[in-house]
Amino acid sequence: DDLWPLEVMDPTDPDQTALVYPLLRTSPHAILFYLHEHVFPTTLQYASFQLSASGQELGGDALFPVRIGFSGTPSDLLPLEFGQCHYEKGDDAEMILTMTDPATVTHRTLDDDWCVRGLLDLIATHTPPYHALIDTGALITGLSNVEVAHYLLEHGLPTMEGVVFLDQDDRQMVLVRDGMRVVPQSQSYIPLEQRFTFYDQVH
């Protein structure tokens, strides 16, 4: 009853604030007001509009007068202002030559009744040993990445001490043969030449 109305209170007066603070410090309404009027506007600044642009707009002259770009996968699907794509002479031929050279690439035809575990057995026991499995055709199904790593170590890969894979959170992990422990790749002590890597189709 002895408190004055808040509208006449002087917040710079220490005597007044000392009396009011114990009463308001746990008030939900006072806390909500403080957050919305002082804290959030300062710490959670945001724009009510979002800028977006397509590759055509970024590469064209609508936004920038000068643009410099590079792509490892050249294509003629360029903004009109860019003109024609300039291909490095001989690159396509060199790639085709490499990928069709028997010294680089070999192939093996699987039986009609092949299965995932049978394919993993072929990889795990191959001589000379493989160092990676790149599942570009999504052949390895029904197993998680860590399950594939377990299977490979348990059924072969005698020269490998661990299998590198990506877990469900896209983290690079290693299944270590010693104790069958899963550790982050950054913490693995296994030499690179003794690591087998599994690249699943999604990644």
Accessible surface in RSA format (square Angstrom, percent):
REM  Atomic radii and reference values for relative SASA: ProtOr
REM  Chains: A
REM  Algorithm: Lee & Richards
REM  Probe-radius: 1.40
REM  Slices: 20
REM RES _ NUM      All-atoms   Total-Side   Main-Chain    Non-polar    All polar
REM                ABS   REL    ABS   REL    ABS   REL    ABS   REL    ABS   REL
RES ASP A   1   192.45 134.8 116.92 116.4  75.54 178.6  45.34 106.7 147.11 146.7
RES ASP A   2   141.99  99.5 114.27 113.7  27.72  65.6  42.43  99.9  99.56  99.3
RES LEU A   3    82.02  45.7  61.21  43.8  20.82  52.3  61.34  43.1  20.68  55.7
RES TRP A   4    81.89  32.9  68.22  33.0  13.67  32.1  72.36  38.6   9.53  15.5
RES PRO A   5    77.25  56.3  65.00  59.3  12.25  44.5  76.96  63.5   0.29   1.8
RES LEU A   6   111.29  62.0  96.06  68.7  15.23  38.3  96.06  67.5  15.23  41.0
RES GLU A   7   148.88  85.5 107.53  81.4  41.35  98.5  65.65 127.0  83.23  68.0
RES VAL A   8    96.23  63.3  68.37  61.9  27.86  67.1  75.55  65.6  20.68  56.1
RES MET A   9    35.70  18.5  20.98  13.9  14.72  35.1  12.41  10.6  23.29  30.9
RES ASP A  10    62.95  44.1  59.68  59.4   3.27   7.7  22.73  53.5  40.22  40.1
RES PRO A  11   101.34  73.9  85.10  77.6  16.24  59.0  85.10  70.3  16.24 100.9
RES THR A  12   115.19  81.9  86.78  88.0  28.41  67.7  81.09 108.9  34.09  51.5
RES ASP A  13    40.79  28.6  37.00  36.8   3.79   9.0   9.34  22.0  31.45  31.4
RES PRO A  14   100.67  73.4  92.53  84.4   8.14  29.6  97.32  80.3   3.35  20.8
RES ASP A  15   107.63  75.4 103.40 102.9   4.24  10.0  28.71  67.6  78.92  78.7
RES GLN A  16    36.43  20.4  36.41  26.6   0.01   0.0   4.60   9.8  31.82  24.1
RES THR A  17    43.32  30.8  42.24  42.8   1.08   2.6  31.00  41.6  12.31  18.6
RES ALA A  18    66.31  61.0  46.08  71.1  20.23  46.0  56.10  79.0  10.21  27.1
RES LEU A  19    99.52  55.4  91.64  65.6   7.88  19.8  93.62  65.7   5.90  15.9
RES VAL A  20    11.24   7.4  11.24  10.2   0.00   0.0  11.24   9.8   0.00   0.0
RES TYR A  21   141.69  66.1 136.74  77.8   4.94  12.9 102.75  77.2  38.94  48.0
RES PRO A  22    75.90  55.3  59.62  54.4  16.27  59.2  59.68  49.3  16.22 100.8
RES LEU A  23   108.32  60.3  87.11  62.3  21.20  53.3  90.00  63.2  18.31  49.3
RES LEU A  24    67.40  37.5  65.68  47.0   1.72   4.3  65.69  46.1   1.71   4.6
RES ARG A  25   137.41  57.7 113.12  57.7  24.29  57.8  19.27  26.3 118.14  71.6
RES THR A  26    94.60  67.3  77.59  78.7  17.01  40.5  54.25  72.9  40.35  61.0
RES SER A  27    27.10  22.9  21.99  29.3   5.12  11.8  15.14  32.2  11.96  16.8
RES PRO A  28    98.99  72.1  90.89  82.9   8.10  29.4  95.52  78.9   3.47  21.6
RES HIS A  29   152.71  83.5 145.79 101.3   6.92  17.7  98.99 102.0  53.72  62.5
RES ALA A  30    31.80  29.2  19.63  30.3  12.17  27.7  27.70  39.0   4.10  10.9
RES ILE A  31    80.03  45.5  77.09  57.4   2.94   7.1  80.01  57.6   0.02   0.1
RES LEU A  32    98.96  55.1  98.07  70.2   0.89   2.2  98.82  69.4   0.14   0.4
RES PHE A  33   127.88  64.0 121.30  75.1   6.58  17.1 127.33  77.2   0.55   1.6
RES TYR A  34   123.63  57.7 123.49  70.3   0.14   0.4  79.87  60.0  43.76  53.9
RES LEU A  35    56.11  31.2  56.11  40.1   0.00   0.0  56.11  39.4   0.00   0.0
RES HIS A  36    99.37  54.3  87.77  61.0  11.60  29.7  55.87  57.6  43.50  50.6
RES GLU A  37    98.10  56.3  79.86  60.4  18.24  43.4   6.80  13.2  91.30  74.5
RES HIS A  38   102.91  56.2  92.68  64.4  10.23  26.2  58.39  60.2  44.52  51.8
RES VAL A  39    44.63  29.4  40.59  36.7   4.04   9.7  44.63  38.8   0.00   0.0
RES PHE A  40    71.35  35.7  70.09  43.4   1.27   3.3  70.33  42.6   1.02   2.9
RES PRO A  41    71.05  51.8  50.58  46.1  20.47  74.4  62.44  51.5   8.61  53.5
RES THR A  42    96.31  68.5  81.25  82.4  15.05  35.9  59.59  80.0  36.72  55.5
RES THR A  43    91.60  65.1  60.31  61.1  31.29  74.6  62.66  84.2  28.94  43.7
RES LEU A  44   109.13  60.8  98.81  70.7  10.32  25.9 103.73  72.9   5.40  14.5
RES GLN A  45   146.27  81.8 111.69  81.6  34.57  82.3  39.64  84.4 106.63  80.9
RES TYR A  46   191.79  89.5 154.13  87.7  37.67  98.0 117.35  88.2  74.45  91.8
RES ALA A  47    81.67  75.1  50.64  78.1  31.04  70.6  57.37  80.8  24.30  64.4
RES SER A  48    94.10  79.5  56.33  75.2  37.77  87.0  44.30  94.3  49.80  69.8
RES PHE A  49   174.90  87.5 160.22  99.2  14.69  38.2 164.26  99.6  10.64  30.5
RES GLN A  50   166.02  92.8 133.28  97.4  32.74  77.9  45.97  97.8 120.05  91.1
RES LEU A  51   174.56  97.2 151.78 108.6  22.78  57.3 153.12 107.5  21.45  57.7
RES SER A  52   105.45  89.1  69.72  93.0  35.73  82.3  43.75  93.2  61.70  86.4
RES ALA A  53    47.56  43.7  13.97  21.6  33.60  76.4  18.40  25.9  29.16  77.2
RES SER A  54    57.65  48.7  45.77  61.1  11.87  27.4  50.52 107.6   7.13  10.0
RES GLY A  55    56.04  69.1   0.00   N/A  56.04  69.1  37.75 103.6  18.28  40.9
RES GLN A  56    92.74  51.9  84.59  61.8   8.15  19.4  51.73 110.1  41.01  31.1
RES GLU A  57    82.11  47.1  79.86  60.4   2.26   5.4  28.16  54.5  53.95  44.1
RES LEU A  58    88.75  49.4  84.41  60.4   4.34  10.9  84.61  59.4   4.15  11.2
RES GLY A  59    10.54  13.0   0.00   N/A  10.54  13.0  10.21  28.0   0.32   0.7
RES GLY A  60     2.59   3.2   0.00   N/A   2.59   3.2   2.59   7.1   0.00   0.0
RES ASP A  61    86.31  60.5  67.52  67.2  18.79  44.4  15.83  37.3  70.48  70.3
RES ALA A  62    86.11  79.2  47.18  72.8  38.93  88.6  56.98  80.2  29.13  77.2
RES LEU A  63    97.05  54.1  68.93  49.3  28.13  70.7  72.00  50.6  25.05  67.4
RES PHE A  64   102.53  51.3 102.20  63.3   0.33   0.9 102.49  62.1   0.04   0.1
RES PRO A  65   120.75  88.0  95.95  87.5  24.80  90.1 101.97  84.2  18.77 116.7
RES VAL A  66   116.94  77.0  97.43  88.2  19.51  47.0 100.68  87.5  16.27  44.1
RES ARG A  67    58.54  24.6  31.98  16.3  26.56  63.2  19.22  26.3  39.31  23.8
RES ILE A  68   170.68  97.1 132.31  98.6  38.37  92.5 136.78  98.5  33.90  92.0
RES GLY A  69    60.09  74.1   0.00   N/A  60.09  74.1  27.70  76.0  32.38  72.5
RES PHE A  70   194.26  97.2 153.18  94.9  41.07 106.9 160.21  97.1  34.05  97.5
RES SER A  71    62.63  52.9  44.81  59.8  17.83  41.1  40.19  85.6  22.44  31.4
RES GLY A  72    65.45  80.7   0.00   N/A  65.45  80.7  30.68  84.2  34.77  77.9
RES THR A  73   114.64  81.5 102.03 103.4  12.61  30.1  82.27 110.5  32.37  48.9
RES PRO A  74    70.36  51.3  49.15  44.8  21.21  77.1  52.15  43.1  18.21 113.1
RES SER A  75    45.31  38.3  39.46  52.7   5.84  13.5  33.26  70.8  12.05  16.9
RES ASP A  76    88.73  62.2  65.48  65.2  23.25  55.0  33.30  78.4  55.43  55.3
RES LEU A  77   168.64  93.9 140.02 100.2  28.62  72.0 146.27 102.7  22.37  60.2
RES LEU A  78    60.36  33.6  42.83  30.6  17.54  44.1  44.40  31.2  15.96  43.0
RES PRO A  79    15.60  11.4  14.96  13.6   0.64   2.3  14.96  12.4   0.64   3.9
RES LEU A  80   163.93  91.3 144.25 103.2  19.68  49.5 147.82 103.8  16.11  43.4
RES GLU A  81    84.10  48.3  47.67  36.1  36.43  86.7  29.38  56.8  54.72  44.7
RES PHE A  82    77.46  38.8  48.99  30.3  28.47  74.1  53.39  32.4  24.07  68.9
RES GLY A  83    44.71  55.1   0.00   N/A  44.71  55.1  35.95  98.7   8.75  19.6
RES GLN A  84   137.94  77.1 120.55  88.1  17.39  41.4  38.70  82.4  99.24  75.3
RES CYS A  85    19.85  15.0  11.74  13.1   8.11  19.1   2.55   6.5  17.30  18.7
RES HIS A  86   171.18  93.6 142.30  98.9  28.89  73.9 100.25 103.3  70.93  82.5
RES TYR A  87   108.04  50.4  81.76  46.5  26.28  68.4  69.34  52.1  38.70  47.7
RES GLU A  88   124.45  71.4 109.52  82.9  14.92  35.5  32.51  62.9  91.93  75.1
RES LYS A  89   202.43  98.8 174.13 106.8  28.30  67.4 123.97 111.6  78.46  83.6
RES GLY A  90    42.68  52.6   0.00   N/A  42.68  52.6  29.83  81.9  12.85  28.8
RES ASP A  91    74.59  52.2  69.10  68.8   5.48  13.0  23.50  55.3  51.09  50.9
RES ASP A  92    93.14  65.2  90.94  90.5   2.19   5.2  28.91  68.0  64.23  64.1
RES ALA A  93    66.77  61.4  55.96  86.4  10.81  24.6  61.70  86.9   5.08  13.4
RES GLU A  94   114.48  65.7 110.34  83.5   4.14   9.9  37.13  71.8  77.34  63.1
RES MET A  95   114.72  59.4 106.76  70.7   7.97  19.0  73.04  62.1  41.68  55.2
RES ILE A  96   102.17  58.1  99.81  74.4   2.36   5.7 102.17  73.6   0.00   0.0
RES LEU A  97   123.99  69.1 121.44  86.9   2.55   6.4 123.99  87.1   0.00   0.0
RES THR A  98    61.46  43.7  57.76  58.6   3.69   8.8  42.50  57.1  18.96  28.7
RES MET A  99   114.33  59.2 104.68  69.3   9.65  23.0  81.50  69.3  32.83  43.5
RES THR A 100    93.62  66.6  67.96  68.9  25.66  61.2  63.71  85.6  29.91  45.2
RES ASP A 101    53.27  37.3  49.75  49.5   3.51   8.3   7.75  18.2  45.52  45.4
RES PRO A 102   106.45  77.6  95.09  86.7  11.35  41.3  97.29  80.3   9.15  56.9
RES ALA A 103    98.56  90.6  52.36  80.8  46.20 105.1  64.35  90.6  34.21  90.6
RES THR A 104    82.18  58.4  47.69  48.3  34.49  82.2  36.95  49.6  45.23  68.4
RES VAL A 105    60.04  39.5  48.25  43.7  11.79  28.4  51.81  45.0   8.24  22.3
RES THR A 106   118.29  84.1  90.29  91.5  28.00  66.7  62.92  84.5  55.37  83.7
RES HIS A 107   166.63  91.1 137.49  95.6  29.14  74.6  98.26 101.3  68.37  79.6
RES ARG A 108   162.84  68.4 132.63  67.6  30.21  71.9  58.64  80.1 104.20  63.2
RES THR A 109   117.05  83.3  91.32  92.6  25.73  61.3  71.91  96.6  45.14  68.2
RES LEU A 110    52.56  29.3  34.92  25.0  17.63  44.3  36.84  25.9  15.72  42.3
RES ASP A 111   105.63  74.0  96.03  95.6   9.61  22.7  19.64  46.2  86.00  85.8
RES ASP A 112   153.46 107.5 119.03 118.5  34.42  81.4  42.63 100.3 110.83 110.5
RES ASP A 113   125.78  88.1  97.39  96.9  28.39  67.1  50.33 118.4  75.45  75.3
RES TRP A 114   101.98  40.9  75.20  36.4  26.78  62.9  56.12  29.9  45.86  74.4
RES CYS A 115    72.45  54.8  65.97  73.6   6.49  15.2  37.64  95.4  34.81  37.5
RES VAL A 116    23.63  15.6  21.19  19.2   2.44   5.9  21.19  18.4   2.44   6.6
RES ARG A 117   122.35  51.4 121.44  61.9   0.91   2.2  38.44  52.5  83.91  50.9
RES GLY A 118    27.45  33.9   0.00   N/A  27.45  33.9  24.76  67.9   2.69   6.0
RES LEU A 119    23.18  12.9  21.28  15.2   1.91   4.8  21.96  15.4   1.23   3.3
RES LEU A 120     0.00   0.0   0.00   0.0   0.00   0.0   0.00   0.0   0.00   0.0
RES ASP A 121    49.86  34.9  49.71  49.5   0.14   0.3  22.43  52.8  27.42  27.3
RES LEU A 122    62.15  34.6  58.39  41.8   3.76   9.5  59.35  41.7   2.81   7.5
RES ILE A 123    16.58   9.4  15.63  11.6   0.96   2.3  15.63  11.3   0.96   2.6
RES ALA A 124     2.35   2.2   0.00   0.0   2.35   5.3   0.00   0.0   2.35   6.2
RES THR A 125    85.03  60.5  61.82  62.7  23.21  55.3  51.83  69.6  33.20  50.2
RES HIS A 126    61.52  33.6  49.39  34.3  12.13  31.0  32.48  33.5  29.03  33.8
RES THR A 127   120.56  85.7  96.32  97.7  24.23  57.8  69.73  93.7  50.83  76.8
RES PRO A 128    98.49  71.8  96.78  88.2   1.70   6.2  97.40  80.4   1.09   6.8
RES PRO A 129    50.93  37.1  39.66  36.2  11.27  41.0  40.64  33.6  10.28  63.9
RES TYR A 130    92.75  43.3  90.02  51.2   2.73   7.1  62.31  46.8  30.44  37.5
RES HIS A 131    96.72  52.9  88.80  61.7   7.92  20.3  63.13  65.1  33.59  39.1
RES ALA A 132    43.89  40.4  24.85  38.4  19.04  43.3  24.85  35.0  19.04  50.4
RES LEU A 133    22.99  12.8  20.93  15.0   2.07   5.2  22.99  16.1   0.00   0.0
RES ILE A 134   111.21  63.3  91.51  68.2  19.69  47.5  91.51  65.9  19.69  53.4
RES ASP A 135     8.42   5.9   4.82   4.8   3.60   8.5   3.37   7.9   5.06   5.0
RES THR A 136   112.06  79.7  86.10  87.3  25.95  61.9  62.62  84.1  49.44  74.7
RES GLY A 137    52.19  64.4   0.00   N/A  52.19  64.4  30.89  84.8  21.30  47.7
RES ALA A 138    43.12  39.6  32.93  50.8  10.20  23.2  33.42  47.1   9.70  25.7
RES LEU A 139    76.44  42.6  72.52  51.9   3.93   9.9  74.49  52.3   1.95   5.2
RES ILE A 140    19.27  11.0   2.02   1.5  17.25  41.6   2.02   1.5  17.25  46.8
RES THR A 141    83.76  59.6  73.80  74.8   9.96  23.7  55.46  74.5  28.30  42.8
RES GLY A 142    80.33  99.1   0.00   N/A  80.33  99.1  44.65 122.5  35.68  79.9
RES LEU A 143    33.06  18.4  12.41   8.9  20.64  51.9  15.06  10.6  18.00  48.4
RES SER A 144    56.58  47.8  42.71  57.0  13.87  31.9  50.47 107.5   6.10   8.5
RES ASN A 145    26.84  18.5  23.04  22.3   3.80   9.2   4.81  11.6  22.03  21.3
RES VAL A 146    49.75  32.7  48.62  44.0   1.13   2.7  48.62  42.2   1.13   3.1
RES GLU A 147    84.26  48.4  80.15  60.6   4.11   9.8  26.86  52.0  57.40  46.9
RES VAL A 148     0.50   0.3   0.50   0.4   0.00   0.0   0.50   0.4   0.00   0.0
RES ALA A 149     0.00   0.0   0.00   0.0   0.00   0.0   0.00   0.0   0.00   0.0
RES HIS A 150    54.41  29.7  54.41  37.8   0.00   0.0  36.77  37.9  17.64  20.5
RES TYR A 151    29.36  13.7  28.14  16.0   1.22   3.2  20.60  15.5   8.76  10.8
RES LEU A 152     0.00   0.0   0.00   0.0   0.00   0.0   0.00   0.0   0.00   0.0
RES LEU A 153     4.60   2.6   0.00   0.0   4.60  11.6   0.00   0.0   4.60  12.4
RES GLU A 154   108.22  62.1  71.04  53.7  37.18  88.5  30.15  58.3  78.07  63.7
RES HIS A 155    81.31  44.4  64.37  44.7  16.94  43.3  48.29  49.8  33.02  38.4
RES GLY A 156    19.87  24.5   0.00   N/A  19.87  24.5  14.26  39.1   5.61  12.6
RES LEU A 157     2.40   1.3   1.37   1.0   1.03   2.6   2.40   1.7   0.00   0.0
RES PRO A 158   105.68  77.0  76.29  69.5  29.39 106.8  83.17  68.7  22.51 139.9
RES THR A 159    71.47  50.8  58.86  59.7  12.61  30.0  65.58  88.1   5.89   8.9
RES MET A 160     0.97   0.5   0.97   0.6   0.00   0.0   0.97   0.8   0.00   0.0
RES GLU A 161    66.19  38.0  66.19  50.1   0.00   0.0  20.42  39.5  45.77  37.4
RES GLY A 162     0.00   0.0   0.00   N/A   0.00   0.0   0.00   0.0   0.00   0.0
RES VAL A 163     0.00   0.0   0.00   0.0   0.00   0.0   0.00   0.0   0.00   0.0
RES VAL A 164    11.87   7.8  11.87  10.7   0.00   0.0  11.87  10.3   0.00   0.0
RES PHE A 165     4.12   2.1   2.15   1.3   1.97   5.1   4.11   2.5   0.01   0.0
RES LEU A 166    40.76  22.7  40.42  28.9   0.34   0.9  40.42  28.4   0.34   0.9
RES ASP A 167    17.79  12.5  10.50  10.5   7.30  17.3  13.85  32.6   3.94   3.9
RES GLN A 168   159.42  89.1 117.68  86.0  41.74  99.4  66.23 141.0  93.18  70.7
RES ASP A 169    89.61  62.8  66.23  65.9  23.38  55.3  22.46  52.9  67.15  67.0
RES ASP A 170    93.00  65.1  73.89  73.5  19.11  45.2  21.21  49.9  71.78  71.6
RES ARG A 171   128.49  53.9 123.72  63.1   4.77  11.4  56.97  77.9  71.52  43.3
RES GLN A 172   101.82  56.9  92.24  67.4   9.58  22.8  21.53  45.8  80.29  60.9
RES MET A 173    18.21   9.4  18.21  12.1   0.00   0.0  16.45  14.0   1.76   2.3
RES VAL A 174     0.00   0.0   0.00   0.0   0.00   0.0   0.00   0.0   0.00   0.0
RES LEU A 175     0.00   0.0   0.00   0.0   0.00   0.0   0.00   0.0   0.00   0.0
RES VAL A 176     2.38   1.6   2.38   2.2   0.00   0.0   2.38   2.1   0.00   0.0
RES ARG A 177    68.10  28.6  60.04  30.6   8.06  19.2  36.25  49.5  31.85  19.3
RES ASP A 178    95.78  67.1  86.77  86.4   9.01  21.3  25.39  59.8  70.39  70.2
RES GLY A 179    60.35  74.4   0.00   N/A  60.35  74.4  34.38  94.4  25.96  58.1
RES MET A 180    62.50  32.4  47.31  31.3  15.19  36.2  47.31  40.2  15.19  20.1
RES ARG A 181   107.84  45.3 103.08  52.5   4.75  11.3  63.48  86.8  44.36  26.9
RES VAL A 182    65.50  43.1  37.33  33.8  28.17  67.9  37.33  32.4  28.17  76.4
RES VAL A 183    26.71  17.6  26.10  23.6   0.62   1.5  26.71  23.2   0.00   0.0
RES PRO A 184    47.96  35.0  47.96  43.7   0.00   0.0  47.96  39.6   0.00   0.0
RES GLN A 185    47.63  26.6  43.35  31.7   4.27  10.2   6.90  14.7  40.73  30.9
RES SER A 186   108.57  91.7  62.98  84.1  45.59 105.0  58.65 124.9  49.93  69.9
RES GLN A 187   130.32  72.9 101.30  74.0  29.02  69.1  37.79  80.4  92.54  70.2
RES SER A 188    17.20  14.5   0.00   0.0  17.20  39.6   0.80   1.7  16.41  23.0
RES TYR A 189   146.81  68.5 118.20  67.3  28.61  74.5 119.20  89.6  27.61  34.0
RES ILE A 190     2.79   1.6   0.82   0.6   1.97   4.8   0.94   0.7   1.86   5.0
RES PRO A 191    62.01  45.2  50.43  46.0  11.58  42.1  62.01  51.2   0.00   0.0
RES LEU A 192   138.37  77.1 126.09  90.2  12.28  30.9 126.34  88.7  12.03  32.4
RES GLU A 193   118.09  67.8 105.65  79.9  12.44  29.6  60.23 116.5  57.86  47.2
RES GLN A 194    65.41  36.6  65.41  47.8   0.00   0.0   4.55   9.7  60.86  46.2
RES ARG A 195    36.67  15.4  31.54  16.1   5.14  12.2   5.91   8.1  30.76  18.6
RES PHE A 196     0.00   0.0   0.00   0.0   0.00   0.0   0.00   0.0   0.00   0.0
RES THR A 197    29.09  20.7  29.09  29.5   0.00   0.0  11.45  15.4  17.64  26.7
RES PHE A 198     6.80   3.4   2.77   1.7   4.03  10.5   2.77   1.7   4.03  11.5
RES TYR A 199   107.23  50.1 104.56  59.5   2.67   6.9  67.40  50.6  39.83  49.1
RES ASP A 200    20.37  14.3  16.21  16.1   4.15   9.8   8.99  21.2  11.38  11.3
RES GLN A 201    92.57  51.8  74.07  54.1  18.51  44.1   9.39  20.0  83.18  63.1
RES VAL A 202   125.44  82.5  94.97  86.0  30.47  73.4  99.72  86.6  25.72  69.8
RES HIS A 203    98.52  53.8  37.67  26.2  60.84 155.7  57.31  59.1  41.20  47.9
END  Absolute sums over single chains surface
CHAIN  1 A    15969.8      12739.7       3230.1       9853.7       6116.1
END  Absolute sums over all chains
TOTAL         15969.8      12739.7       3230.1       9853.7       6116.1
